[in-house]
Amino acid sequence: MPSTAAFVEAQESAEFGELRRAHRSFAFPLTIAFVLWYLLYVLLSNYAGGFMGTKLFGNINVALVLGLGQFATTFLIAWWYSQHAAKKLDPRAEAIKARLEGDA
């Protein structure tokens, strides 16, 4: 098991800083975008009932399409993040882990 000093050293390293930046530069903008998209849906549902009730075809209205879009967006972001993590985050994290475990 690595020592506390080894963990602190790893956390203060440029390599760990790059890993954090790679995570934050992906996660923060997407989180903000999704929250804004969700709030738009909620606000439209509360204050634009006529618009949300507009029938697009059959019994399918704007509210249903946008609501299903929330689910689709959630799954898309989760898939996109897993791809990002596998390509950019996991290799960097494994390198840091290997270095820590090699020093122990």
DRENPA-3360 file (N, C-alpha, C; in nm, 2 decimals, always signed):
BEGIN
1 = MPSTAAFV = +0.08/-0.12/+0.00/+0.00/+0.00/+0.00/+0.09/+0.12/+0.00 ~ +0.06/+0.22/-0.09/+0.15/+0.34/-0.10/+0.13/+0.42/+0.03 ~ +0.23/+0.50/+0.06/+0.22/+0.58/+0.18/+0.14/+0.71/+0.15 ~ +0.10/+0.78/+0.25/+0.02/+0.90/+0.24/+0.10/+1.00/+0.16 ~ +0.23/+1.01/+0.18/+0.32/+1.10/+0.11/+0.32/+1.07/-0.04 ~ +0.31/+0.94/-0.08/+0.31/+0.90/-0.22/+0.18/+0.95/-0.28 ~ +0.07/+0.93/-0.21/-0.06/+0.98/-0.26/-0.06/+1.13/-0.28 ~ -0.01/+1.20/-0.18/+0.00/+1.35/-0.19/+0.08/+1.39/-0.31;
9 = EAQESAEF = +0.20/+1.32/-0.33/+0.29/+1.35/-0.44/+0.22/+1.33/-0.57 ~ +0.14/+1.21/-0.58/+0.07/+1.18/-0.70/-0.04/+1.29/-0.73 ~ -0.11/+1.33/-0.63/-0.21/+1.43/-0.64/-0.16/+1.56/-0.69 ~ -0.04/+1.60/-0.64/+0.02/+1.73/-0.68/+0.10/+1.72/-0.81 ~ +0.11/+1.60/-0.87/+0.18/+1.59/-1.00/+0.11/+1.65/-1.12 ~ +0.19/+1.69/-1.22/+0.13/+1.75/-1.34/+0.04/+1.64/-1.41 ~ +0.08/+1.52/-1.40/+0.00/+1.41/-1.47/-0.14/+1.40/-1.41 ~ -0.15/+1.41/-1.28/-0.28/+1.41/-1.21/-0.36/+1.53/-1.25;
17 = GELRRAHR = -0.29/+1.65/-1.25/-0.36/+1.77/-1.29/-0.42/+1.76/-1.43 ~ -0.34/+1.70/-1.52/-0.39/+1.68/-1.66/-0.51/+1.58/-1.66 ~ -0.51/+1.48/-1.58/-0.63/+1.39/-1.57/-0.75/+1.46/-1.52 ~ -0.73/+1.55/-1.41/-0.85/+1.62/-1.36/-0.90/+1.72/-1.47 ~ -0.81/+1.79/-1.54/-0.85/+1.88/-1.64/-0.93/+1.81/-1.76 ~ -0.88/+1.69/-1.79/-0.95/+1.61/-1.90/-1.09/+1.57/-1.85 ~ -1.10/+1.54/-1.73/-1.23/+1.50/-1.68/-1.32/+1.62/-1.67 ~ -1.27/+1.73/-1.61/-1.36/+1.85/-1.59/-1.39/+1.92/-1.72;
25 = SFAFPLTI = -1.30/+1.92/-1.82/-1.34/+1.98/-1.94/-1.44/+1.91/-2.02 ~ -1.47/+1.78/-1.99/-1.57/+1.71/-2.05/-1.70/+1.71/-1.96 ~ -1.69/+1.69/-1.83/-1.80/+1.67/-1.75/-1.87/+1.80/-1.72 ~ -1.80/+1.91/-1.69/-1.87/+2.03/-1.65/-1.95/+2.09/-1.76 ~ -1.90/+2.11/-1.88/-1.98/+2.17/-1.99/-2.11/+2.08/-2.02 ~ -2.09/+1.95/-2.02/-2.21/+1.86/-2.04/-2.31/+1.87/-1.93 ~ -2.26/+1.88/-1.81/-2.35/+1.89/-1.70/-2.43/+2.02/-1.70 ~ -2.37/+2.13/-1.73/-2.43/+2.25/-1.74/-2.53/+2.25/-1.86;
33 = AFVLWYLL = -2.49/+2.20/-1.97/-2.58/+2.19/-2.09/-2.71/+2.11/-2.06 ~ -2.69/+1.99/-1.99/-2.80/+1.91/-1.96/-2.89/+1.97/-1.86 ~ -2.84/+2.04/-1.76/-2.92/+2.10/-1.66/-3.01/+2.21/-1.72 ~ -2.94/+2.29/-1.81/-3.02/+2.39/-1.88/-3.13/+2.33/-1.97 ~ -3.10/+2.22/-2.04/-3.19/+2.15/-2.12/-3.31/+2.10/-2.04 ~ -3.28/+2.05/-1.92/-3.38/+2.00/-1.83/-3.47/+2.12/-1.78 ~ -3.40/+2.23/-1.74/-3.48/+2.34/-1.69/-3.57/+2.40/-1.80 ~ -3.52/+2.40/-1.92/-3.60/+2.45/-2.03/-3.73/+2.36/-2.04;
41 = YVLLSNYA = -3.71/+2.24/-2.03/-3.83/+2.14/-2.04/-3.93/+2.17/-1.92 ~ -3.87/+2.19/-1.80/-3.96/+2.22/-1.69/-4.03/+2.35/-1.70 ~ -3.96/+2.45/-1.74/-4.02/+2.58/-1.76/-4.12/+2.58/-1.87 ~ -4.09/+2.52/-1.98/-4.19/+2.51/-2.09/-4.32/+2.43/-2.04 ~ -4.30/+2.33/-1.96/-4.41/+2.25/-1.91/-4.50/+2.33/-1.82 ~ -4.44/+2.42/-1.74/-4.51/+2.50/-1.65/-4.57/+2.63/-1.71 ~ -4.50/+2.69/-1.80/-4.55/+2.82/-1.85/-4.59/+2.83/-2.00 ~ -4.57/+2.72/-2.07/-4.60/+2.72/-2.21/-4.69/+2.60/-2.24;
49 = GGFMGTKL = -4.79/+2.58/-2.16/-4.88/+2.46/-2.18/-4.94/+2.45/-2.32 ~ -4.97/+2.56/-2.38/-5.03/+2.56/-2.52/-4.93/+2.50/-2.61 ~ -4.80/+2.55/-2.60/-4.70/+2.50/-2.69/-4.67/+2.35/-2.67 ~ -4.66/+2.32/-2.54/-4.63/+2.18/-2.51/-4.74/+2.08/-2.55 ~ -4.86/+2.13/-2.55/-4.98/+2.05/-2.59/-5.00/+2.04/-2.74 ~ -4.92/+2.11/-2.81/-4.93/+2.11/-2.96/-4.91/+1.97/-3.01 ~ -5.01/+1.92/-3.08/-5.00/+1.78/-3.14/-4.91/+1.78/-3.26 ~ -4.82/+1.69/-3.26/-4.73/+1.67/-3.38/-4.79/+1.57/-3.48;
57 = FGNINVAL = -4.83/+1.46/-3.43/-4.90/+1.36/-3.51/-4.97/+1.27/-3.42 ~ -5.09/+1.23/-3.45/-5.18/+1.15/-3.37/-5.19/+1.21/-3.23 ~ -5.17/+1.13/-3.13/-5.17/+1.17/-2.99/-5.04/+1.21/-2.94 ~ -4.94/+1.23/-3.02/-4.80/+1.26/-2.98/-4.79/+1.42/-2.99 ~ -4.76/+1.47/-2.87/-4.74/+1.62/-2.86/-4.60/+1.66/-2.83 ~ -4.58/+1.79/-2.83/-4.44/+1.84/-2.81/-4.39/+1.80/-2.67 ~ -4.47/+1.80/-2.57/-4.43/+1.76/-2.44/-4.37/+1.62/-2.43 ~ -4.44/+1.53/-2.50/-4.40/+1.39/-2.50/-4.27/+1.37/-2.57;
65 = VLGLGQFA = -4.25/+1.44/-2.68/-4.13/+1.43/-2.76/-4.01/+1.49/-2.68 ~ -4.03/+1.60/-2.62/-3.92/+1.66/-2.54/-3.90/+1.58/-2.42 ~ -4.00/+1.52/-2.35/-3.98/+1.43/-2.24/-3.90/+1.31/-2.27 ~ -3.93/+1.25/-2.38/-3.85/+1.13/-2.43/-3.71/+1.17/-2.47 ~ -3.70/+1.30/-2.52/-3.57/+1.35/-2.55/-3.48/+1.36/-2.43 ~ -3.54/+1.39/-2.31/-3.46/+1.39/-2.19/-3.40/+1.25/-2.16 ~ -3.48/+1.15/-2.18/-3.42/+1.01/-2.16/-3.31/+0.98/-2.26 ~ -3.34/+1.02/-2.39/-3.24/+0.99/-2.49/-3.11/+1.07/-2.46;
73 = TTFLIAWW = -3.12/+1.19/-2.42/-3.01/+1.27/-2.39/-2.93/+1.21/-2.28 ~ -3.00/+1.16/-2.17/-2.93/+1.10/-2.06/-2.85/+0.98/-2.10 ~ -2.91/+0.89/-2.18/-2.83/+0.78/-2.23/-2.72/+0.81/-2.33 ~ -2.74/+0.91/-2.41/-2.64/+0.96/-2.50/-2.52/+1.01/-2.42 ~ -2.54/+1.09/-2.32/-2.43/+1.15/-2.25/-2.36/+1.04/-2.17 ~ -2.43/+0.94/-2.12/-2.37/+0.83/-2.04/-2.28/+0.75/-2.14 ~ -2.33/+0.73/-2.26/-2.25/+0.65/-2.36/-2.12/+0.73/-2.40 ~ -2.15/+0.86/-2.43/-2.04/+0.95/-2.47/-1.93/+0.96/-2.36;
81 = YSQHAAKK = -1.97/+0.97/-2.23/-1.88/+0.98/-2.13/-1.80/+0.85/-2.11 ~ -1.86/+0.73/-2.13/-1.79/+0.61/-2.12/-1.69/+0.60/-2.23 ~ -1.72/+0.65/-2.35/-1.62/+0.65/-2.46/-1.50/+0.74/-2.43 ~ -1.54/+0.86/-2.37/-1.43/+0.96/-2.34/-1.34/+0.90/-2.23 ~ -1.40/+0.84/-2.13/-1.33/+0.78/-2.02/-1.24/+0.67/-2.06 ~ -1.29/+0.59/-2.15/-1.21/+0.47/-2.20/-1.09/+0.52/-2.28 ~ -1.11/+0.63/-2.36/-1.00/+0.67/-2.45/-0.90/+0.77/-2.38 ~ -0.95/+0.86/-2.29/-0.87/+0.96/-2.24/-0.84/+0.96/-2.09;
89 = LDPRAEAI = -0.94/+0.91/-2.01/-0.92/+0.92/-1.87/-0.86/+0.79/-1.81 ~ -0.91/+0.67/-1.85/-0.86/+0.55/-1.80/-0.71/+0.52/-1.82 ~ -0.66/+0.55/-1.94/-0.52/+0.52/-1.96/-0.43/+0.61/-1.87 ~ -0.47/+0.74/-1.85/-0.40/+0.82/-1.76/-0.41/+0.78/-1.61 ~ -0.53/+0.74/-1.57/-0.55/+0.69/-1.44/-0.47/+0.56/-1.41 ~ -0.47/+0.47/-1.51/-0.39/+0.35/-1.49/-0.24/+0.38/-1.48 ~ -0.19/+0.47/-1.55/-0.05/+0.51/-1.54/-0.02/+0.56/-1.40 ~ -0.10/+0.64/-1.35/-0.08/+0.70/-1.22/-0.09/+0.58/-1.11;
97 = KARLEGDA = -0.19/+0.50/-1.13/-0.21/+0.38/-1.04/-0.09/+0.29/-1.04 ~ -0.04/+0.26/-1.16/+0.08/+0.17/-1.18/+0.20/+0.23/-1.11 ~ +0.22/+0.36/-1.13/+0.33/+0.43/-1.07/+0.32/+0.42/-0.92 ~ +0.20/+0.44/-0.86/+0.18/+0.44/-0.72/+0.21/+0.30/-0.67 ~ +0.15/+0.20/-0.73/+0.17/+0.06/-0.69/+0.31/+0.01/-0.71 ~ +0.38/+0.06/-0.81/+0.51/+0.02/-0.83/+0.61/+0.08/-0.72 ~ +0.57/+0.19/-0.67/+0.65/+0.26/-0.57/+0.63/+0.19/-0.43 ~ +0.52/+0.12/-0.41/+0.48/+0.07/-0.28/+0.57/-0.04/-0.24;
% end
